[in-house]
Amino acid sequence: MSITLLDGTLQVNVFYEKGDHEFEDNVCISFKEDCPEDEKIFYAGETNIFITSAQARELAALLIKAADQSNHGSR
């Protein structure tokens, strides 16, 4: 599952890493940038963050809460 942000320069992929099923932190958030070096927000062209399923659910809930607040604030 992926989304492109920042005018198409940042691709964010989120996936379950099957090869890491024995580890608790097997949900990957992968950031891949396609922009000039001086515009990058990460040092590497691709950055992966591995989190637990509980952390993924908490992050999802926080994003939904912020989106709900944004919707209500813009009315």
N, CA, C and O atoms as a Tripos MOL2 file, in Angstrom:
@<TRIPOS>MOLECULE
protein
  300   299    75     0     0
PROTEIN
NO_CHARGES

@<TRIPOS>ATOM
      1 N           0.8440   -1.1540    0.0000 N.3       1 MET1
      2 CA          0.0000    0.0000    0.0000 C.3       1 MET1
      3 C           0.8980    1.2270    0.0000 C.2       1 MET1
      4 O           1.8170    1.3370    0.8110 O.2       1 MET1
      5 N           0.6240    2.1440   -0.9120 N.am      2 SER2
      6 CA          1.4940    3.3060   -0.9700 C.3       2 SER2
      7 C           0.7100    4.5740   -1.2450 C.2       2 SER2
      8 O          -0.4150    4.5480   -1.7440 O.2       2 SER2
      9 N           1.3430    5.6790   -0.9020 N.am      3 ILE3
     10 CA          0.7990    7.0040   -1.1480 C.3       3 ILE3
     11 C           1.9700    7.8900   -1.5540 C.2       3 ILE3
     12 O           3.0880    7.7290   -1.0650 O.2       3 ILE3
     13 N           1.6970    8.8210   -2.4500 N.am      4 THR4
     14 CA          2.7120    9.7710   -2.8720 C.3       4 THR4
     15 C           2.3780   11.1280   -2.2740 C.2       4 THR4
     16 O           1.2460   11.6020   -2.3710 O.2       4 THR4
     17 N           3.3830   11.7530   -1.6490 N.am      5 LEU5
     18 CA          3.2070   13.0270   -0.9600 C.3       5 LEU5
     19 C           4.1800   14.0700   -1.5100 C.2       5 LEU5
     20 O           5.0200   13.7690   -2.3570 O.2       5 LEU5
     21 N           4.0510   15.2830   -1.0190 N.am      6 LEU6
     22 CA          4.9730   16.3830   -1.3340 C.3       6 LEU6
     23 C           5.1490   16.5650   -2.8400 C.2       6 LEU6
     24 O           6.2590   16.5130   -3.3690 O.2       6 LEU6
     25 N           4.0260   16.7790   -3.5080 N.am      7 ASP7
     26 CA          4.0190   17.0090   -4.9610 C.3       7 ASP7
     27 C           4.6990   15.8930   -5.7470 C.2       7 ASP7
     28 O           5.3570   16.1450   -6.7560 O.2       7 ASP7
     29 N           4.5370   14.6710   -5.2820 N.am      8 GLY8
     30 CA          5.0520   13.5100   -5.9940 C.3       8 GLY8
     31 C           6.5040   13.1670   -5.7360 C.2       8 GLY8
     32 O           7.0410   12.2600   -6.3720 O.2       8 GLY8
     33 N           7.1590   13.8710   -4.8160 N.am      9 THR9
     34 CA          8.5830   13.6180   -4.5760 C.3       9 THR9
     35 C           8.8450   12.6050   -3.4690 C.2       9 THR9
     36 O           9.9720   12.1300   -3.3230 O.2       9 THR9
     37 N           7.8240   12.2670   -2.6890 N.am     10 LEU10
     38 CA          8.0010   11.3180   -1.5860 C.3      10 LEU10
     39 C           6.9660   10.2070   -1.7020 C.2      10 LEU10
     40 O           5.7610   10.4560   -1.6560 O.2      10 LEU10
     41 N           7.4470    8.9910   -1.8520 N.am     11 GLN11
     42 CA          6.5630    7.8300   -1.8920 C.3      11 GLN11
     43 C           6.6680    7.1130   -0.5570 C.2      11 GLN11
     44 O           7.7630    6.7920   -0.0950 O.2      11 GLN11
     45 N           5.5110    6.8630    0.0610 N.am     12 VAL12
     46 CA          5.4620    6.1640    1.3390 C.3      12 VAL12
     47 C           4.7570    4.8300    1.1110 C.2      12 VAL12
     48 O           3.5950    4.7920    0.7060 O.2      12 VAL12
     49 N           5.4690    3.7460    1.3730 N.am     13 ASN13
     50 CA          4.9130    2.3960    1.2680 C.3      13 ASN13
     51 C           4.7910    1.8190    2.6670 C.2      13 ASN13
     52 O           5.6830    1.9900    3.4980 O.2      13 ASN13
     53 N           3.6910    1.1410    2.9220 N.am     14 VAL14
     54 CA          3.4820    0.4810    4.2100 C.3      14 VAL14
     55 C           3.1360   -0.9740    3.9150 C.2      14 VAL14
     56 O           2.2320   -1.2650    3.1330 O.2      14 VAL14
     57 N           3.8760   -1.8900    4.5600 N.am     15 PHE15
     58 CA          3.6270   -3.2990    4.2810 C.3      15 PHE15
     59 C           4.0980   -4.1780    5.4350 C.2      15 PHE15
     60 O           4.9280   -3.7850    6.2550 O.2      15 PHE15
     61 N           3.5370   -5.3780    5.4650 N.am     16 TYR16
     62 CA          3.9510   -6.4160    6.4100 C.3      16 TYR16
     63 C           5.1240   -7.1510    5.7830 C.2      16 TYR16
     64 O           5.0090   -7.6720    4.6740 O.2      16 TYR16
     65 N           6.2390   -7.1960    6.4750 N.am     17 GLU17
     66 CA          7.4440   -7.8690    5.9750 C.3      17 GLU17
     67 C           7.3870   -9.3440    6.3650 C.2      17 GLU17
     68 O           7.7570   -9.7100    7.4810 O.2      17 GLU17
     69 N           6.9240  -10.1890    5.4430 N.am     18 LYS18
     70 CA          6.7490  -11.6190    5.7200 C.3      18 LYS18
     71 C           8.0440  -12.2900    6.1520 C.2      18 LYS18
     72 O           8.0240  -13.1980    6.9830 O.2      18 LYS18
     73 N           9.1680  -11.8530    5.5980 N.am     19 GLY19
     74 CA         10.4490  -12.4510    5.9380 C.3      19 GLY19
     75 C          10.8690  -12.1990    7.3770 C.2      19 GLY19
     76 O          11.7500  -12.8820    7.8990 O.2      19 GLY19
     77 N          10.2440  -11.2260    8.0140 N.am     20 ASP20
     78 CA         10.5550  -10.8920    9.4100 C.3      20 ASP20
     79 C           9.4490  -11.3330   10.3650 C.2      20 ASP20
     80 O           9.2810  -10.7490   11.4350 O.2      20 ASP20
     81 N           8.6900  -12.3690    9.9780 N.am     21 HIS21
     82 CA          7.5390  -12.7810   10.7830 C.3      21 HIS21
     83 C           7.9130  -13.1910   12.2060 C.2      21 HIS21
     84 O           7.0700  -13.1490   13.1020 O.2      21 HIS21
     85 N           9.1750  -13.5880   12.4220 N.am     22 GLU22
     86 CA          9.5760  -13.9940   13.7740 C.3      22 GLU22
     87 C           9.8750  -12.7940   14.6720 C.2      22 GLU22
     88 O          10.0210  -12.9430   15.8850 O.2      22 GLU22
     89 N           9.9630  -11.6120   14.0750 N.am     23 PHE23
     90 CA         10.2170  -10.3990   14.8540 C.3      23 PHE23
     91 C           8.9120   -9.6770   15.1540 C.2      23 PHE23
     92 O           7.9630   -9.7390   14.3720 O.2      23 PHE23
     93 N           8.8740   -8.9980   16.2810 N.am     24 GLU24
     94 CA          7.6810   -8.2560   16.6660 C.3      24 GLU24
     95 C           7.4870   -7.0220   15.7850 C.2      24 GLU24
     96 O           6.3540   -6.6580   15.4680 O.2      24 GLU24
     97 N           8.5840   -6.3830   15.3900 N.am     25 ASP25
     98 CA          8.4800   -5.1690   14.5690 C.3      25 ASP25
     99 C           8.6220   -5.5290   13.0830 C.2      25 ASP25
    100 O           9.6780   -5.3390   12.4800 O.2      25 ASP25
    101 N           7.5310   -6.0530   12.5130 N.am     26 ASN26
    102 CA          7.5640   -6.5300   11.1350 C.3      26 ASN26
    103 C           6.6300   -5.7570   10.2010 C.2      26 ASN26
    104 O           6.3350   -6.2130    9.0960 O.2      26 ASN26
    105 N           6.1710   -4.5990   10.6430 N.am     27 VAL27
    106 CA          5.4150   -3.6990    9.7800 C.3      27 VAL27
    107 C           6.3950   -2.6220    9.3280 C.2      27 VAL27
    108 O           6.9960   -1.9320   10.1510 O.2      27 VAL27
    109 N           6.5480   -2.4840    8.0250 N.am     28 CYS28
    110 CA          7.5420   -1.5570    7.4850 C.3      28 CYS28
    111 C           6.8700   -0.3140    6.9150 C.2      28 CYS28
    112 O           5.8840   -0.4020    6.1840 O.2      28 CYS28
    113 N           7.4160    0.8330    7.2610 N.am     29 ILE29
    114 CA          7.0560    2.0970    6.6260 C.3      29 ILE29
    115 C           8.2970    2.5010    5.8390 C.2      29 ILE29
    116 O           9.3460    2.7770    6.4210 O.2      29 ILE29
    117 N           8.1750    2.5330    4.5290 N.am     30 SER30
    118 CA          9.3070    2.8150    3.6510 C.3      30 SER30
    119 C           9.1010    4.1660    2.9770 C.2      30 SER30
    120 O           8.0650    4.4160    2.3620 O.2      30 SER30
    121 N          10.0960    5.0250    3.1000 N.am     31 PHE31
    122 CA         10.0670    6.3530    2.4940 C.3      31 PHE31
    123 C          11.0880    6.3780    1.3630 C.2      31 PHE31
    124 O          12.2670    6.0980    1.5800 O.2      31 PHE31
    125 N          10.6370    6.7140    0.1580 N.am     32 LYS32
    126 CA         11.5360    6.7850   -0.9950 C.3      32 LYS32
    127 C          11.3570    8.1590   -1.6440 C.2      32 LYS32
    128 O          10.2510    8.5490   -2.0200 O.2      32 LYS32
    129 N          12.4780    8.8830   -1.7650 N.am     33 GLU33
    130 CA         12.4290   10.2390   -2.3110 C.3      33 GLU33
    131 C          12.9480   10.2820   -3.7400 C.2      33 GLU33
    132 O          13.9180    9.6100   -4.0890 O.2      33 GLU33
    133 N          12.2780   11.0880   -4.5590 N.am     34 ASP34
    134 CA         12.6820   11.3160   -5.9360 C.3      34 ASP34
    135 C          12.7120   12.8210   -6.1680 C.2      34 ASP34
    136 O          11.7790   13.4020   -6.7230 O.2      34 ASP34
    137 N          13.8110   13.4380   -5.7280 N.am     35 CYS35
    138 CA         13.9570   14.8850   -5.8500 C.3      35 CYS35
    139 C          15.4410   15.2430   -5.7760 C.2      35 CYS35
    140 O          16.2610   14.3980   -5.4180 O.2      35 CYS35
    141 N          15.7920   16.4810   -6.1080 N.am     36 PRO36
    142 CA         17.1930   16.9010   -5.9930 C.3      36 PRO36
    143 C          17.6940   16.7690   -4.5520 C.2      36 PRO36
    144 O          16.9220   16.8940   -3.6020 O.2      36 PRO36
    145 N          18.9900   16.5170   -4.4070 N.am     37 GLU37
    146 CA         19.6030   16.3090   -3.0880 C.3      37 GLU37
    147 C          19.2850   17.4320   -2.1050 C.2      37 GLU37
    148 O          19.0180   17.1670   -0.9330 O.2      37 GLU37
    149 N          19.3110   18.6750   -2.5650 N.am     38 ASP38
    150 CA         19.1060   19.8060   -1.6540 C.3      38 ASP38
    151 C          17.6590   19.9640   -1.1980 C.2      38 ASP38
    152 O          17.3700   20.7950   -0.3370 O.2      38 ASP38
    153 N          16.7460   19.1740   -1.7690 N.am     39 GLU39
    154 CA         15.3420   19.2220   -1.3700 C.3      39 GLU39
    155 C          14.9320   18.0360   -0.5010 C.2      39 GLU39
    156 O          13.8110   18.0000    0.0050 O.2      39 GLU39
    157 N          15.8260   17.0730   -0.3250 N.am     40 LYS40
    158 CA         15.4860   15.8570    0.4190 C.3      40 LYS40
    159 C          15.2960   16.1430    1.9030 C.2      40 LYS40
    160 O          15.9640   17.0000    2.4810 O.2      40 LYS40
    161 N          14.3650   15.4010    2.5070 N.am     41 ILE41
    162 CA         14.1560   15.5080    3.9530 C.3      41 ILE41
    163 C          14.8240   14.3490    4.6940 C.2      41 ILE41
    164 O          14.9810   14.4030    5.9140 O.2      41 ILE41
    165 N          15.2160   13.3080    3.9680 N.am     42 PHE42
    166 CA         15.9690   12.1890    4.5300 C.3      42 PHE42
    167 C          17.3640   12.1920    3.9140 C.2      42 PHE42
    168 O          17.5520   12.6820    2.8000 O.2      42 PHE42
    169 N          18.3360   11.6500    4.6300 N.am     43 TYR43
    170 CA         19.7020   11.5690    4.1050 C.3      43 TYR43
    171 C          19.8130   10.5560    2.9770 C.2      43 TYR43
    172 O          20.4680   10.8150    1.9670 O.2      43 TYR43
    173 N          19.1830    9.4170    3.1420 N.am     44 ALA44
    174 CA         19.2540    8.3480    2.1400 C.3      44 ALA44
    175 C          18.1110    8.4880    1.1450 C.2      44 ALA44
    176 O          17.0990    9.1280    1.4320 O.2      44 ALA44
    177 N          18.2800    7.8910   -0.0140 N.am     45 GLY45
    178 CA         17.2160    7.9060   -1.0080 C.3      45 GLY45
    179 C          16.0200    7.0740   -0.5860 C.2      45 GLY45
    180 O          14.8910    7.3270   -1.0080 O.2      45 GLY45
    181 N          16.2790    6.0710    0.2590 N.am     46 GLU46
    182 CA         15.2130    5.2260    0.8000 C.3      46 GLU46
    183 C          15.4820    4.9850    2.2770 C.2      46 GLU46
    184 O          16.5940    4.6330    2.6700 O.2      46 GLU46
    185 N          14.4480    5.1800    3.0910 N.am     47 THR47
    186 CA         14.5520    4.9870    4.5370 C.3      47 THR47
    187 C          13.4260    4.0710    4.9780 C.2      47 THR47
    188 O          12.2650    4.3060    4.6410 O.2      47 THR47
    189 N          13.7580    3.0190    5.7360 N.am     48 ASN48
    190 CA         12.7580    2.0780    6.2400 C.3      48 ASN48
    191 C          12.6930    2.1550    7.7560 C.2      48 ASN48
    192 O          13.7160    2.1990    8.4390 O.2      48 ASN48
    193 N          11.4740    2.1710    8.2630 N.am     49 ILE49
    194 CA         11.2350    2.1450    9.7020 C.3      49 ILE49
    195 C          10.3550    0.9290    9.9770 C.2      49 ILE49
    196 O           9.2900    0.7790    9.3790 O.2      49 ILE49
    197 N          10.7990    0.0730   10.8730 N.am     50 PHE50
    198 CA         10.0270   -1.1160   11.2310 C.3      50 PHE50
    199 C           9.3760   -0.9000   12.5900 C.2      50 PHE50
    200 O          10.0350   -0.5110   13.5540 O.2      50 PHE50
    201 N           8.0700   -1.1590   12.6520 N.am     51 ILE51
    202 CA          7.3090   -0.9690   13.8820 C.3      51 ILE51
    203 C           6.4690   -2.2150   14.1610 C.2      51 ILE51
    204 O           6.2780   -3.0630   13.2890 O.2      51 ILE51
    205 N           5.9780   -2.3060   15.3880 N.am     52 THR52
    206 CA          5.1210   -3.4340   15.7650 C.3      52 THR52
    207 C           3.7000   -3.1980   15.2570 C.2      52 THR52
    208 O           3.3480   -2.0840   14.8690 O.2      52 THR52
    209 N           2.8960   -4.2470   15.2620 N.am     53 SER53
    210 CA          1.5030   -4.0950   14.8350 C.3      53 SER53
    211 C           0.7540   -3.1510   15.7710 C.2      53 SER53
    212 O          -0.1110   -2.3970   15.3240 O.2      53 SER53
    213 N           1.0740   -3.1840   17.0640 N.am     54 ALA54
    214 CA          0.4280   -2.2670   18.0140 C.3      54 ALA54
    215 C           0.8010   -0.8200   17.7000 C.2      54 ALA54
    216 O          -0.0510    0.0670   17.7470 O.2      54 ALA54
    217 N           2.0640   -0.5820   17.3830 N.am     55 GLN55
    218 CA          2.4890    0.7720   17.0270 C.3      55 GLN55
    219 C           1.8370    1.2210   15.7190 C.2      55 GLN55
    220 O           1.4760    2.3900   15.5800 O.2      55 GLN55
    221 N           1.6850    0.3120   14.7700 N.am     56 ALA56
    222 CA          1.0280    0.6400   13.5050 C.3      56 ALA56
    223 C          -0.4220    1.0440   13.7450 C.2      56 ALA56
    224 O          -0.9120    2.0020   13.1460 O.2      56 ALA56
    225 N          -1.1060    0.3140   14.6210 N.am     57 ARG57
    226 CA         -2.4950    0.6560   14.9400 C.3      57 ARG57
    227 C          -2.5790    2.0020   15.6580 C.2      57 ARG57
    228 O          -3.4870    2.7900   15.3960 O.2      57 ARG57
    229 N          -1.6390    2.2640   16.5580 N.am     58 GLU58
    230 CA         -1.6220    3.5430   17.2730 C.3      58 GLU58
    231 C          -1.3540    4.6960   16.3040 C.2      58 GLU58
    232 O          -2.0020    5.7400   16.3880 O.2      58 GLU58
    233 N          -0.4100    4.5150   15.3940 N.am     59 LEU59
    234 CA         -0.1160    5.5390   14.3930 C.3      59 LEU59
    235 C          -1.3300    5.7930   13.5070 C.2      59 LEU59
    236 O          -1.6530    6.9430   13.2100 O.2      59 LEU59
    237 N          -2.0030    4.7280   13.0860 N.am     60 ALA60
    238 CA         -3.2070    4.8640   12.2650 C.3      60 ALA60
    239 C          -4.2830    5.6430   13.0100 C.2      60 ALA60
    240 O          -4.9340    6.5110   12.4290 O.2      60 ALA60
    241 N          -4.4760    5.3400   14.2890 N.am     61 ALA61
    242 CA         -5.4800    6.0440   15.0930 C.3      61 ALA61
    243 C          -5.1300    7.5230   15.2290 C.2      61 ALA61
    244 O          -6.0120    8.3780   15.1540 O.2      61 ALA61
    245 N          -3.8490    7.8290   15.4300 N.am     62 LEU62
    246 CA         -3.4210    9.2260   15.5460 C.3      62 LEU62
    247 C          -3.6350    9.9820   14.2410 C.2      62 LEU62
    248 O          -4.0530   11.1400   14.2580 O.2      62 LEU62
    249 N          -3.3530    9.3430   13.1150 N.am     63 LEU63
    250 CA         -3.5770    9.9770   11.8170 C.3      63 LEU63
    251 C          -5.0620   10.2390   11.5820 C.2      63 LEU63
    252 O          -5.4350   11.3040   11.0890 O.2      63 LEU63
    253 N          -5.9030    9.2800   11.9290 N.am     64 ILE64
    254 CA         -7.3500    9.4560   11.7700 C.3      64 ILE64
    255 C          -7.8480   10.5810   12.6660 C.2      64 ILE64
    256 O          -8.6630   11.3980   12.2370 O.2      64 ILE64
    257 N          -7.3680   10.6330   13.9060 N.am     65 LYS65
    258 CA         -7.7780   11.6890   14.8290 C.3      65 LYS65
    259 C          -7.3820   13.0620   14.2890 C.2      65 LYS65
    260 O          -8.1880   13.9920   14.3200 O.2      65 LYS65
    261 N          -6.1590   13.1970   13.7970 N.am     66 ALA66
    262 CA         -5.7070   14.4740   13.2340 C.3      66 ALA66
    263 C          -6.5180   14.8460   11.9940 C.2      66 ALA66
    264 O          -6.8570   16.0140   11.8040 O.2      66 ALA66
    265 N          -6.8310   13.8600   11.1490 N.am     67 ALA67
    266 CA         -7.6350   14.1140    9.9560 C.3      67 ALA67
    267 C          -9.0400   14.5600   10.3420 C.2      67 ALA67
    268 O          -9.5900   15.4730    9.7280 O.2      67 ALA67
    269 N          -9.6240   13.9220   11.3550 N.am     68 ASP68
    270 CA        -10.9500   14.3210   11.8350 C.3      68 ASP68
    271 C         -10.9290   15.7520   12.3590 C.2      68 ASP68
    272 O         -11.8360   16.5320   12.0690 O.2      68 ASP68
    273 N          -9.9030   16.0990   13.1240 N.am     69 GLN69
    274 CA         -9.7820   17.4600   13.6490 C.3      69 GLN69
    275 C          -9.6130   18.4590   12.5100 C.2      69 GLN69
    276 O         -10.1670   19.5580   12.5610 O.2      69 GLN69
    277 N          -8.8610   18.0910   11.4960 N.am     70 SER70
    278 CA         -8.6630   18.9580   10.3390 C.3      70 SER70
    279 C          -9.9800   19.1940    9.6060 C.2      70 SER70
    280 O         -10.2740   20.3180    9.1980 O.2      70 SER70
    281 N         -10.7720   18.1370    9.4390 N.am     71 ASN71
    282 CA        -12.0720   18.2660    8.7770 C.3      71 ASN71
    283 C         -12.9990   19.1840    9.5500 C.2      71 ASN71
    284 O         -13.6930   20.0120    8.9620 O.2      71 ASN71
    285 N         -13.0140   19.0390   10.8730 N.am     72 HIS72
    286 CA        -13.8940   19.8600   11.6980 C.3      72 HIS72
    287 C         -13.4000   21.2950   11.7700 C.2      72 HIS72
    288 O         -14.2070   22.2230   11.8390 O.2      72 HIS72
    289 N         -12.0990   21.4900   11.7570 N.am     73 GLY73
    290 CA        -11.5250   22.8260   11.8500 C.3      73 GLY73
    291 C         -11.6800   23.6380   10.5850 C.2      73 GLY73
    292 O         -11.6260   24.8670   10.6290 O.2      73 GLY73
    293 N         -11.8730   22.9710    9.4500 N.am     74 SER74
    294 CA        -11.9710   23.6920    8.1820 C.3      74 SER74
    295 C         -13.4090   24.0000    7.7860 C.2      74 SER74
    296 O         -13.6620   24.4920    6.6860 O.2      74 SER74
    297 N         -14.3430   23.7140    8.6750 N.am     75 ARG75
    298 CA        -15.7610   23.9950    8.3600 C.3      75 ARG75
    299 C         -16.1320   25.3910    8.7620 C.2      75 ARG75
    300 O         -17.2770   25.8030    8.5760 O.2      75 ARG75
@<TRIPOS>BOND
     1     1     2 1
     2     2     3 1
     3     3     4 2
     4     3     5 am
     5     5     6 1
     6     6     7 1
     7     7     8 2
     8     7     9 am
     9     9    10 1
    10    10    11 1
    11    11    12 2
    12    11    13 am
    13    13    14 1
    14    14    15 1
    15    15    16 2
    16    15    17 am
    17    17    18 1
    18    18    19 1
    19    19    20 2
    20    19    21 am
    21    21    22 1
    22    22    23 1
    23    23    24 2
    24    23    25 am
    25    25    26 1
    26    26    27 1
    27    27    28 2
    28    27    29 am
    29    29    30 1
    30    30    31 1
    31    31    32 2
    32    31    33 am
    33    33    34 1
    34    34    35 1
    35    35    36 2
    36    35    37 am
    37    37    38 1
    38    38    39 1
    39    39    40 2
    40    39    41 am
    41    41    42 1
    42    42    43 1
    43    43    44 2
    44    43    45 am
    45    45    46 1
    46    46    47 1
    47    47    48 2
    48    47    49 am
    49    49    50 1
    50    50    51 1
    51    51    52 2
    52    51    53 am
    53    53    54 1
    54    54    55 1
    55    55    56 2
    56    55    57 am
    57    57    58 1
    58    58    59 1
    59    59    60 2
    60    59    61 am
    61    61    62 1
    62    62    63 1
    63    63    64 2
    64    63    65 am
    65    65    66 1
    66    66    67 1
    67    67    68 2
    68    67    69 am
    69    69    70 1
    70    70    71 1
    71    71    72 2
    72    71    73 am
    73    73    74 1
    74    74    75 1
    75    75    76 2
    76    75    77 am
    77    77    78 1
    78    78    79 1
    79    79    80 2
    80    79    81 am
    81    81    82 1
    82    82    83 1
    83    83    84 2
    84    83    85 am
    85    85    86 1
    86    86    87 1
    87    87    88 2
    88    87    89 am
    89    89    90 1
    90    90    91 1
    91    91    92 2
    92    91    93 am
    93    93    94 1
    94    94    95 1
    95    95    96 2
    96    95    97 am
    97    97    98 1
    98    98    99 1
    99    99   100 2
   100    99   101 am
   101   101   102 1
   102   102   103 1
   103   103   104 2
   104   103   105 am
   105   105   106 1
   106   106   107 1
   107   107   108 2
   108   107   109 am
   109   109   110 1
   110   110   111 1
   111   111   112 2
   112   111   113 am
   113   113   114 1
   114   114   115 1
   115   115   116 2
   116   115   117 am
   117   117   118 1
   118   118   119 1
   119   119   120 2
   120   119   121 am
   121   121   122 1
   122   122   123 1
   123   123   124 2
   124   123   125 am
   125   125   126 1
   126   126   127 1
   127   127   128 2
   128   127   129 am
   129   129   130 1
   130   130   131 1
   131   131   132 2
   132   131   133 am
   133   133   134 1
   134   134   135 1
   135   135   136 2
   136   135   137 am
   137   137   138 1
   138   138   139 1
   139   139   140 2
   140   139   141 am
   141   141   142 1
   142   142   143 1
   143   143   144 2
   144   143   145 am
   145   145   146 1
   146   146   147 1
   147   147   148 2
   148   147   149 am
   149   149   150 1
   150   150   151 1
   151   151   152 2
   152   151   153 am
   153   153   154 1
   154   154   155 1
   155   155   156 2
   156   155   157 am
   157   157   158 1
   158   158   159 1
   159   159   160 2
   160   159   161 am
   161   161   162 1
   162   162   163 1
   163   163   164 2
   164   163   165 am
   165   165   166 1
   166   166   167 1
   167   167   168 2
   168   167   169 am
   169   169   170 1
   170   170   171 1
   171   171   172 2
   172   171   173 am
   173   173   174 1
   174   174   175 1
   175   175   176 2
   176   175   177 am
   177   177   178 1
   178   178   179 1
   179   179   180 2
   180   179   181 am
   181   181   182 1
   182   182   183 1
   183   183   184 2
   184   183   185 am
   185   185   186 1
   186   186   187 1
   187   187   188 2
   188   187   189 am
   189   189   190 1
   190   190   191 1
   191   191   192 2
   192   191   193 am
   193   193   194 1
   194   194   195 1
   195   195   196 2
   196   195   197 am
   197   197   198 1
   198   198   199 1
   199   199   200 2
   200   199   201 am
   201   201   202 1
   202   202   203 1
   203   203   204 2
   204   203   205 am
   205   205   206 1
   206   206   207 1
   207   207   208 2
   208   207   209 am
   209   209   210 1
   210   210   211 1
   211   211   212 2
   212   211   213 am
   213   213   214 1
   214   214   215 1
   215   215   216 2
   216   215   217 am
   217   217   218 1
   218   218   219 1
   219   219   220 2
   220   219   221 am
   221   221   222 1
   222   222   223 1
   223   223   224 2
   224   223   225 am
   225   225   226 1
   226   226   227 1
   227   227   228 2
   228   227   229 am
   229   229   230 1
   230   230   231 1
   231   231   232 2
   232   231   233 am
   233   233   234 1
   234   234   235 1
   235   235   236 2
   236   235   237 am
   237   237   238 1
   238   238   239 1
   239   239   240 2
   240   239   241 am
   241   241   242 1
   242   242   243 1
   243   243   244 2
   244   243   245 am
   245   245   246 1
   246   246   247 1
   247   247   248 2
   248   247   249 am
   249   249   250 1
   250   250   251 1
   251   251   252 2
   252   251   253 am
   253   253   254 1
   254   254   255 1
   255   255   256 2
   256   255   257 am
   257   257   258 1
   258   258   259 1
   259   259   260 2
   260   259   261 am
   261   261   262 1
   262   262   263 1
   263   263   264 2
   264   263   265 am
   265   265   266 1
   266   266   267 1
   267   267   268 2
   268   267   269 am
   269   269   270 1
   270   270   271 1
   271   271   272 2
   272   271   273 am
   273   273   274 1
   274   274   275 1
   275   275   276 2
   276   275   277 am
   277   277   278 1
   278   278   279 1
   279   279   280 2
   280   279   281 am
   281   281   282 1
   282   282   283 1
   283   283   284 2
   284   283   285 am
   285   285   286 1
   286   286   287 1
   287   287   288 2
   288   287   289 am
   289   289   290 1
   290   290   291 1
   291   291   292 2
   292   291   293 am
   293   293   294 1
   294   294   295 1
   295   295   296 2
   296   295   297 am
   297   297   298 1
   298   298   299 1
   299   299   300 2
@<TRIPOS>SUBSTRUCTURE
     1 MET1         2 RESIDUE 1 A MET
     2 SER2         6 RESIDUE 1 A SER
     3 ILE3        10 RESIDUE 1 A ILE
     4 THR4        14 RESIDUE 1 A THR
     5 LEU5        18 RESIDUE 1 A LEU
     6 LEU6        22 RESIDUE 1 A LEU
     7 ASP7        26 RESIDUE 1 A ASP
     8 GLY8        30 RESIDUE 1 A GLY
     9 THR9        34 RESIDUE 1 A THR
    10 LEU10       38 RESIDUE 1 A LEU
    11 GLN11       42 RESIDUE 1 A GLN
    12 VAL12       46 RESIDUE 1 A VAL
    13 ASN13       50 RESIDUE 1 A ASN
    14 VAL14       54 RESIDUE 1 A VAL
    15 PHE15       58 RESIDUE 1 A PHE
    16 TYR16       62 RESIDUE 1 A TYR
    17 GLU17       66 RESIDUE 1 A GLU
    18 LYS18       70 RESIDUE 1 A LYS
    19 GLY19       74 RESIDUE 1 A GLY
    20 ASP20       78 RESIDUE 1 A ASP
    21 HIS21       82 RESIDUE 1 A HIS
    22 GLU22       86 RESIDUE 1 A GLU
    23 PHE23       90 RESIDUE 1 A PHE
    24 GLU24       94 RESIDUE 1 A GLU
    25 ASP25       98 RESIDUE 1 A ASP
    26 ASN26      102 RESIDUE 1 A ASN
    27 VAL27      106 RESIDUE 1 A VAL
    28 CYS28      110 RESIDUE 1 A CYS
    29 ILE29      114 RESIDUE 1 A ILE
    30 SER30      118 RESIDUE 1 A SER
    31 PHE31      122 RESIDUE 1 A PHE
    32 LYS32      126 RESIDUE 1 A LYS
    33 GLU33      130 RESIDUE 1 A GLU
    34 ASP34      134 RESIDUE 1 A ASP
    35 CYS35      138 RESIDUE 1 A CYS
    36 PRO36      142 RESIDUE 1 A PRO
    37 GLU37      146 RESIDUE 1 A GLU
    38 ASP38      150 RESIDUE 1 A ASP
    39 GLU39      154 RESIDUE 1 A GLU
    40 LYS40      158 RESIDUE 1 A LYS
    41 ILE41      162 RESIDUE 1 A ILE
    42 PHE42      166 RESIDUE 1 A PHE
    43 TYR43      170 RESIDUE 1 A TYR
    44 ALA44      174 RESIDUE 1 A ALA
    45 GLY45      178 RESIDUE 1 A GLY
    46 GLU46      182 RESIDUE 1 A GLU
    47 THR47      186 RESIDUE 1 A THR
    48 ASN48      190 RESIDUE 1 A ASN
    49 ILE49      194 RESIDUE 1 A ILE
    50 PHE50      198 RESIDUE 1 A PHE
    51 ILE51      202 RESIDUE 1 A ILE
    52 THR52      206 RESIDUE 1 A THR
    53 SER53      210 RESIDUE 1 A SER
    54 ALA54      214 RESIDUE 1 A ALA
    55 GLN55      218 RESIDUE 1 A GLN
    56 ALA56      222 RESIDUE 1 A ALA
    57 ARG57      226 RESIDUE 1 A ARG
    58 GLU58      230 RESIDUE 1 A GLU
    59 LEU59      234 RESIDUE 1 A LEU
    60 ALA60      238 RESIDUE 1 A ALA
    61 ALA61      242 RESIDUE 1 A ALA
    62 LEU62      246 RESIDUE 1 A LEU
    63 LEU63      250 RESIDUE 1 A LEU
    64 ILE64      254 RESIDUE 1 A ILE
    65 LYS65      258 RESIDUE 1 A LYS
    66 ALA66      262 RESIDUE 1 A ALA
    67 ALA67      266 RESIDUE 1 A ALA
    68 ASP68      270 RESIDUE 1 A ASP
    69 GLN69      274 RESIDUE 1 A GLN
    70 SER70      278 RESIDUE 1 A SER
    71 ASN71      282 RESIDUE 1 A ASN
    72 HIS72      286 RESIDUE 1 A HIS
    73 GLY73      290 RESIDUE 1 A GLY
    74 SER74      294 RESIDUE 1 A SER
    75 ARG75      298 RESIDUE 1 A ARG
